[in-house]
């Protein structure tokens, strides 16, 4: 009976963790420090920043660019989420970087222009593909990579427990490439949700799968089945919402977004987005996070596995003399 009660309580706590994490992150999205480029001198950016700070404190971080071309380059290089040109009354966004951010920027600056009696022109420099008009493909694709990576490490540990660390890493690498090819083909070619960058999408997907699989395999080696459970909790109910999911990291609580930036799921999603939609811009940071976690998993694979206490030998049975 105690085991039954314990199982029910454990399942309840697990469900509460999912609810607290996902709803805590997404139930009341508010922008914080959304980077915006301003075409014009620093004085113009300062005036606009003061006005925006008064209306929505901490929502936007403005950076001045001398020309519209320089600001647009910053947008395509993922340095800013939008560009406002006050002289031309024009806002440039990139919805492929985040539909929520593009929508919020459009609403805010249209209201500013309306208050000034002006009409704002809005351009979407990098629109979402037709296969992902809702802007949710990145979040679910990341989840589709995390789950098989965890399963791969668990299945391999049970099917071939005696593999050496290099051999296990090699099998995981082959499995990561295989999973990446299948997922990239389905998401990019068949469904058209992440189109036009199949080689890059495949490499990025393989990096994410391999990273997660190495971490799970390493934790399995040092902590047993509990290690896989820990990794699953860390990467799914914490890592996914902390990354901002479909909203983006600038629209979940800042402390949570800071955690998400250190876990592989959020940077992995950024890597996918930047490879597919922005020609590989700003991938150094995400790759560094993935490399750190992959290296940590590889190190754990070399740690001696848990030792189990051998069962005591059976006591000798006395044989009565004839």
Buried (B, 14 or more C-beta within 10 A) or exposed (E): EEEEEEEEEEEEEEEEEBEEBBEBBBEEBEBBEBBBBBBBEEEBBEBBBEEBEEEBEEBBBBBBBEEBEBBBBBBBEBBBBBBBBBEEBBBBBBBBBBBBBBEBBBEBBBEBBEEEEEEBEBEBBBBBBEBBEEBBBBBBBBBBBBBBBBBBBBEBBEEEEEBEBEEBBEBBBEBBBBBBBEBBBBBBEEBBBBBEBBEBBBBBBBBBBBBBBBBBBBBBBBBBEEBBBBBBBBBBBBBBBBBBBBBBBBBBBEEBBEBBBEBBBBBBBBBBBBBBBBBEBBBEBBBEBBEBBBEBBBEBBEEEEEEEEEEEEEEEEEEEEE
